[in-house]
Amino acid sequence: MTDSIRIGVFQANIIWESIEQNQVKLEKVLTSKRKTAELVVLPEMYTTGFSMEPDKFSKDELDRQLLWQQQMSDLTGVSLAGSLITQNNNLYFNRFVFTRPSKEIMTYDKRHLFRMGKEDKLFSPGIDRKIFSYEDILLMPQICYDLRFPVWSRNNFAYHILIYVANWPSSRQTVWDTLLRARAIENQCYTIGVNRVGINTEGVNYVGGSAVYGPQGEEIFKLGDKEEYFECNLSVSELVDFRKKFPMHLDADEFKIKNRD
């Protein structure tokens, strides 16, 4: 079994609704200096910001984003993860996209849509929980508002790493910090949270705080409020050993998640 994975996090200052400019910025980050990460995680809607005007973009523009992300994975030899606005059958989705060099694209559609921002009026919710495989390491993708719903990330040792990509505003930063740590503890997993920074054209402020927590809630690293790239190693063997020494899953309540209509 693969013992560890090196994770990169890019806490971006996203240029509002400018797909091409955000892609140019990311390409410079990934190619300007040597990266040792195997997987780089990007924020939610990393090419547009949290835009509630998805019809501003043509379907061709949205489709080309997926192709571009795959091409960047192939070019750099690095797996990439982040969410994008996508369109299928005249419906819009906030879609987590996971690309690996020369591999099939894997996706997860955001389940919990942020009604206070009218996301539920413009986007369609996902139905299924997903788990992605990187070699022998299992990753669960989640998007922003999903963080508030612990049942949706419930882990019976089905995955090793829980990933949240977000545009989480500064007004609720304490919630972001608290829940990321809680998800790591209750699921006995590594939890990665990647947020954006900057102020969008609607005046919403984002102060980052992207972080990685270990299964005991220990802070592995946490970024500040600037655009920044950072890497760290996560050991799966250490995680598995801790789960064996502290097998709280044996006392967990059992229940099934019922899909909403």
Secondary structure as the mmCIF struct_conf table of DSSP 4:
data_model
#
loop_
_struct_conf.conf_type_id
_struct_conf.id
_struct_conf.beg_label_comp_id
_struct_conf.beg_label_asym_id
_struct_conf.beg_label_seq_id
_struct_conf.end_label_comp_id
_struct_conf.end_label_asym_id
_struct_conf.end_label_seq_id
STRN STRN1 SER A 4 GLN A 11
STRN STRN2 ASN A 13 ASN A 13
HELX_LH_PP_P HELX_LH_PP_P1 ILE A 14 ILE A 15
TURN_TY1_P TURN_TY1_P1 TRP A 16 GLU A 17
HELX_RH_AL_P HELX_RH_AL_P1 ILE A 19 THR A 31
BEND BEND1 SER A 32 LYS A 33
BEND BEND2 GLU A 38 GLU A 38
STRN STRN3 LEU A 39 VAL A 41
TURN_TY1_P TURN_TY1_P2 GLU A 44 THR A 48
BEND BEND3 PHE A 50 PHE A 50
BEND BEND4 MET A 52 MET A 52
HELX_RH_3T_P HELX_RH_3T_P1 PRO A 54 LYS A 56
BEND BEND5 PHE A 57 PHE A 57
HELX_RH_AL_P HELX_RH_AL_P2 LYS A 59 THR A 76
TURN_TY1_P TURN_TY1_P3 GLY A 77 GLY A 77
STRN STRN4 SER A 79 ASN A 88
TURN_TY1_P TURN_TY1_P4 ASN A 89 ASN A 90
STRN STRN5 LEU A 91 THR A 99
TURN_TY1_P TURN_TY1_P5 PRO A 101 SER A 102
BEND BEND6 LYS A 103 LYS A 103
STRN STRN6 MET A 106 ASP A 109
BEND BEND7 ARG A 111 HIS A 112
HELX_RH_3T_P HELX_RH_3T_P2 ARG A 115 GLY A 117
TURN_TY1_P TURN_TY1_P6 LYS A 118 LYS A 118
HELX_RH_AL_P HELX_RH_AL_P3 GLU A 119 LEU A 122
BEND BEND8 PHE A 123 PHE A 123
HELX_LH_PP_P HELX_LH_PP_P2 SER A 124 GLY A 126
STRN STRN7 PHE A 132 TYR A 134
TURN_TY1_P TURN_TY1_P7 GLU A 135 ASP A 136
STRN STRN8 ILE A 137 ILE A 143
HELX_RH_3T_P HELX_RH_3T_P3 CYS A 144 ARG A 148
HELX_RH_3T_P HELX_RH_3T_P4 PRO A 150 SER A 153
BEND BEND9 ASN A 156 ALA A 158
BEND BEND10 HIS A 160 HIS A 160
STRN STRN9 ILE A 161 VAL A 165
HELX_RH_3T_P HELX_RH_3T_P5 SER A 170 ARG A 172
HELX_RH_AL_P HELX_RH_AL_P4 GLN A 173 ASN A 187
TURN_TY1_P TURN_TY1_P8 GLN A 188 GLN A 188
BEND BEND11 CYS A 189 CYS A 189
STRN STRN10 TYR A 190 VAL A 194
STRN STRN11 VAL A 197 ILE A 199
TURN_TY1_P TURN_TY1_P9 THR A 201 GLU A 202
STRN STRN12 ASN A 205 VAL A 207
STRN STRN13 ALA A 211 TYR A 213
TURN_TY1_P TURN_TY1_P10 PRO A 215 GLN A 216
BEND BEND12 GLY A 217 GLY A 217
STRN STRN14 GLU A 219 LYS A 222
BEND BEND13 ASP A 225 LYS A 226
STRN STRN15 GLU A 228 SER A 235
HELX_RH_AL_P HELX_RH_AL_P5 VAL A 236 LYS A 245
BEND BEND14 PHE A 246 PHE A 246
HELX_RH_3T_P HELX_RH_3T_P6 MET A 248 ASP A 251
HELX_LH_PP_P HELX_LH_PP_P3 ALA A 252 GLU A 254
HELX_LH_PP_P HELX_LH_PP_P4 ILE A 257 ARG A 260
#
